[in-house]
């Protein structure tokens, strides 16, 4: 790694640690401050934090690589995600912000489910917290692996050295500053990501002669690059669009909506968040797509190497950052990949530790624990979860990576239908929610691991549909909700500011 790149990466990591120390004092009053920032997040921080937590390293590596390798036909997943993110802001964000505060100030999803349905058995909270604990520990581990691999491939460092370095920085600022540190670092990381994904395509265009000349070169290399239906079937297009369904059930994104200061700020957060998402996703696609023209014109050897390996083509953003810019600027651009990886790790780490603290320890082992005690346990939980994830990351197994690859579908199918129905349909019952979580999550796992002939269908589709139908059916067959719960539901609807205004 060039010395200028080392300086840029070093400055970026020092900034993340500095934010952790800055957030320490403001996150040291109670576990609520540590885990949800005292519900004082601004619209801008909420929007960029949600976006950065959502978009991991796949945005700067997977998306450009797919666009380079397959052409414009890779756009379907981006369309699905953008639509899903928009409706998450419209349908879920304002209702969830109000309801989680009204429902006994719930600061985690499992606690919200319990309070929303007055589930005295605590089964709903326990089952949902187990889903979060297991899947997010593995999810965090995969993020650490991605950080180690990034240092290994992009920065020419030993895998374990990169793993330890990534883990140390993320754990330190998360341990110190909790949700506030995670949100503020996500804000900075989101800013770096959008700047990088605007700058790189613009500079590529100055080399390729502009949009029209670039498109001509891309079509000359392979006319199929311009075909949006290249290799696509109806099933594959629906499956790619269905990625958007996953947004309704992602705990690390939904917790941002719970933490925003005022429900009226959701509208502003939506505008900022969707603008950020469009710029970053389109920018990432353009890096790969315009990269076809650049390599065809200037570097045939690298083009042949990328053409021969889909995995290698995912490094096109790294290649462009190093080829087109001074090493110091290139290092800043490369830190955008690290930012994407770190923002997702810290968000998953915090959600997992919050589930361990509030949903398991406080609920089942120490119901009388005070704010300071829970705060200390929350910080210790960050270290415990991080240590387990780090141990898994030392010898990454394909099964773990496969599980993480399906975690988006798992969370989307397990929690998405229940989130939507609990916020929008007053007839929803707690027992129905419990069955919906189990059916949705189990369907995804079964679809992935049980052999069958429908693997082309993305597993979130059957999981989401079956979970939704289960909740509706069981709710209609079970005892109606009490007048108290129904009155609370109506009160939430009355005080919720219309998100379409």
N, C-alpha and C positions, 0 to 999 in steps of 0.2 A: 504494500500500500504506500502510495506517494506521501511524503511528509506533509504536504498541504492538505491532503485528504485526512491524514491523522489529526491535524489541527482542527479541521472542520468538525469531524466526528467527536473529538474530545470536547470542543466547545459546546456542542449539542448535548452531550451527556452531562456536562457540568451544569448546564441550564436546567435540565430535568431534576437534578439533585437539589439545586438551589430552590426550585419551586416546592420541592418536598419539605425543605426546612422552613420556607416561608409559610406553608400551610400548617405546619406542626401546631403552632399555638392556637389557631382557629379551629383545629380539629381535636382539641384535648379537653373539651368540656364534658362530652358524653358520647355514647356509642351512636346516637342519632347524628351528631355532628360528624363523627368519623365515617359512618356508613352511608349517609345521604346528604351530607353538607348542610344540615339544618333547614333544608328546603329553601335555600337562599341563592340558587343558581340563576344567573341572568339568562336572557333569551339567547344571546350570542354564544355564551359558554355552553349552554344546554345543546344548541344545534350542532356546533362543531365537535363537542364531546361525543354526542350520539353518533355523528358521522365517522369520526376517527375510531371509535370503539367498534363500529360496524365493519369498516373497510380495513382489513388486515393486509398482509403482504401480497395477497392475491391481486389487489388493485394495481400495484406497481410492477408486478411480475406476471401473474397469471393472465390478466386482461390484455396487456400489450403482447404477450406471447401468443395468446389465442388469436388475436387480430392479425398478427404477422403470419401465423401458420395457416389459418383458415380463411382469412379475409373478412369481409363485412358480414358474413353469416354468423359471426360470433356476437352480433349486436343484440340477439334476442334476450340473453340473460340480463343484460344491462337495462333493457326496456322493462323486463319483469321486476327487477329490483327497484327501479325508479318509481314505478307505479305502486309497488308495495310500500315503499317508504312514504310516499305522499299520503296514502290512505291510513297509514299508521299515525301520522300527524293529525289527520282529520277525524278519524273514528275513535282512536284510542287515547291519544295524548291528553286532551282536555278532560275527558271523563276520568281517566286514571289518576290525574293530578288531584282532582276534587275528591274522588271516592277513597283514595288511600288515606287522605287526611281525615275525612268524615268517618271512615271505618276504623275508629280508635287509633288514628295516626299510624297506620301501617307503614313500615319502612322496608319491607321485603315482600316479594310476591306471595310466598307461602303464608305469611302472616295476613296479607290482604285477603287471600282466599278464605282463611279461617274466620276473619272478622266479618267479611262480606256475607257469609252464609251461616254465621253463628255456630260453627262446627265444634261442638263440645268434645267430640271424640278425638279431635286433633289428627285424625287420619289423613285428611286432606292436606294439612300442613306438612305432616311427616312424609307422605309419598312425594309431594312436589319438591320438598327440600332434598330428599334423597336423589331425585332426578338431577337437580342442580349440582349437588355435591359431587356426584360421580362423574357426570358428563363434563362439568367445567374443570374439574381437576385434570382430566385427560386433555381437555381443550387448552388449558393453561400450559400443560406439558408440551403440546404440539407447537404452541407459540414460542416456547423456549427453544425447541428444536429448530424452528424457522430462524430464530435469531442466531443460533450457532451455525446453521448452514449458510446464513447470509454472510457472516464474518469469514467463513471458510471459503466461499466461492467468490465473493466480491472484494474482500479485503485481504485474502490470502493469509488468514490466520488459522491456527489449529482449531478444530471444531469445539473441543471442550473449553478452550480459552474463550472463544466467542460466546459459548453457552453461559459460562460463569459471568462474563462481563455483562451480557444482556440481562441475566437474572439478577445480578447484584444491583444494577442501576434501577430496574423496575421495582424490585422488592424494597429497596431503600426509600424511594419517594412514596411508594404506596404505604409502607409501614409508618412513615413519619406523618404524612398529611392526609391519608385516607381518601375519601371521596373528593374532597376539595382539591387535593394534589393531583388525583387522577383526572379530574375534570379540567383543571388548568393546564396540565401537561397535554391532555388531549386537544385543548384549544390551540396550543402552540404547535402541536404535531399536525393538527388539521390544517393550520395555516401553511406550514412547511409543505405539506402534501399538495395543496391546491396551487401554491406558487410553482412547485416543481413541475406539475402536470400542465401548467399553462406555458411556462418558459420553454420546456423542451420541444413541444410540437411547433411553437412559433419559430424557434431557431432552425429546426429541421426544414421548415418551409423556405427559409432564406437560402438554403443550400439546394433545394429541389426545384426552385423556380415558381413557387406558389401552388395554389390548390389545383388549378387546371392542368398544369404540367405534371404535377405529382400523380394525379389520377390517370393521366395518359401513360406514364411510366408503369404504374401499378397494373394497368390493364394490359400493357405490352408484355410484362413478365408472365402474367397468367390471367386471362380474361375472367376465370372463375372467382378471382378475388373480389370482383365487383358484383357478384351474384348473392343477394341476401338469403336466397333459399338453397345455397350450395350445401349438398349433403343433408338437407333438412327434410324431415317428414312432419306430418301433422302432430304425431305423438311427441317428437323431439322438441318442436316449437312450444307446445303446451307445457312440456316438462321444464323447459328453460324459463318460460314466463312464470311458472308456478313457484320459482324461487322467491317471488315477491310475497307469497303467503307466509314465509318464514318470519317476516318482521313482527307479526302480531304476537309471537311467543318468545322473543329473545330477551331474557332477563337483563342482560347487560345494557341493552338499549332502552327497555321500558323503565329501568330505574332512573334514567335521565329525565323522563317525563314526570316521575314522582318527585323529583328534586327541584324543579323549576319554581321560582319564587312566587309568581302569580299565574293563575290560569289564563289571564288575558295575554300573558307573554307567549303563550303557545303559538299564536298566529304569527308573531314576529319570528319565533324560533323556526316555524315551518318555512317561512320565506327564506331565512338565512340558510337553514339546513338543506332545503331542496336546491337552492342556487349553488351551494357548495357541492352537493352531490352531482349535479349536472356537469359542473365544470370539471370535477375530478374524474368522473366516469368517462365523459367525452374525451378529456385530455389523455387518459390512459389508453383509450381505444386509438386515438390519433397517433400516439407514440409508436404503437405496433404497426398501424396501417401505413403511416407515412414512412416508417422505417423500411418498409418494402422498397419504396422509391429510392431512399437514400443509399441503401446497400446495393441496389441494382446499378446505381450510377457511380458509386465511389469505392465499394469494397466487395468484389465478387467472391473472394475467399471466405469472408465471414458469412456472406449470404448463403453460400453452399453449405457451410457448417450449420447454420440455423435451419435451412431447408431440410437437413437430414435428421434433425432431432427437435421434437416439440419441446422437450425439457430444456434444451440449450437455448431455444428461441425465447424462453421466458426471461433471459438475461438481457434482452434488447434495451431495456431502460438503462441498465448499468452500462452497456456498451455506448449508448448515445451520450450519457452523462460524462463519460470519460473521453469520448472522441471529440465532442463539440465544444467543450468548455475547459477553462483553466482548472487545474487540479483543485484549487481552493473552492471554486464554485462547484466543481464536480463533486467534491466532498459534501458540500451542502445539499446537493441534489440527491446524493446517495443516502444522506441521513433521512431523507423522506421515506425510504424503504424501512429503515430502522424505526422511524416514527410510527409507521403503519403497524409494524410488528409489536412494538412496545405498548402502543395505545390499547391494542386488543388484549395483550397479556394482562396489563394492569386492571382493566375493566373486569375481565373474567376472574382474576385473582380476588378482587374486592367483593364481587358478587358471591363467590364461593365462600369466602371468609364470613360474609354477612349471614349466609345461610347457616353456616356452622355455629355462629354466635347466637343469632336471634331465634332461628327456627329449630335448633337442636339443643344447644347448651342451655339457653335461657328458658326454653319451653319445657324441657324434660328433666334437666339436672339441677338447675338453680333458679327457681322462679322468683326468688326474693333478691336477686343480685341487683346492686345499685348501679347508677350510671357510670361511675368511675371504674367499678369492677368490670362491667361489660366492655368499657373502652379498652381496658388492659387486655381482656380476653380477645377482643377484636384484633388488636395488634398481634397478639400471639398466634391467632388463627391465620393471619396473613403469612407468618413465618412457617407455620406447620404445613399449610396448603402448598406454599412455594417449595418447601423442602421435598414433599412427596412428589410434586410435579418435576422438580429438578432431578430426583433419583430416577424417575421414569425416563427423563430426557437423556440421561447418560448413555443408555443403550436403547435408542428408539426402535420400536417394533412396528412393522407394517400394520399389524392389527390395531394399534393405537391410532396411527395416522388415518386408517380407514374409518375408525369410529368417529374421529374428529371431522372427517370429511362429510359424515352424515349427521353431525350434531345439529347443524342448522335445521335440517328436516326434522330431527327428533324434537327439538325445542318448539319448532313451529307447529308440529302436529300435536304435541302433548299439551302445550299451554295456549296456543293461538286461539282455537275455538272457544275455550273457556274464558279467556280474556275478553273476547268480543261479546260473547253472550252474557257474561256477568255484568258488563258495562251497559248493555243495550237492551236486554230482555229481562224484565222483572220476574218472569216465571222460572228462571234458572234456579236449580236447587243444588245444595252442597253435595249430595250423594251422586247426582248426575255429573257434577264436576269431577269427582273422584274417579268415576268410571271413564269419563272422557279422557282424563290424563293417562290412565293406564292403557286404554284402548289405542289412543293416538301414538303414544311412545312405543308400545309393543308392536303395533302395525309397522312402524318404520324399521324397527330392529328385525322383525320377521321378514319384511320385504327385502332387506339387505342381505341377511344371512341364511335364509331358507331358499334352496334352489327352486326356481320357477322360470317360466318363459316370458315374463313381462318386465325384465330388467330395464328395458328402454324407458319405462315410465318412472319418473322421479318419485321416490318413496314418500315425499311430503304429500302427494296428491291423494293416494289411498288413506294415508294416516290422518290427514286433515279432514277429509270427507267423513270417514268412519267416526272420528272423535266428535265432530260437529253433530252428526246424526244421533250418536249415542247420548250426548248431552240433551238434545231436544227431546228424544224419545223417553229417556228416563225421567226428565223433568216433568213431562206430561203425565207419566204414570205414577210418579211419587207424590207425596203430600205437598200441597201448595205452600209457598213460603209464608211466614207469619206476617201479620199486619205491620209489626215493627220494622221488619226487613223491607217490606213493600213501601212503607212510608219513607224510609231512608233512601230507597232507590229513587222515588219521586222527588225527594228533596235535592238529590244530586243532580237530577235532570233539570230542575228549576234554577239552580245556582250556577250551572255550567254555562260558560259563555259560548255562544255559537261559533265553532271554529271556522265556519265559512264566511263570517263577516269580514 
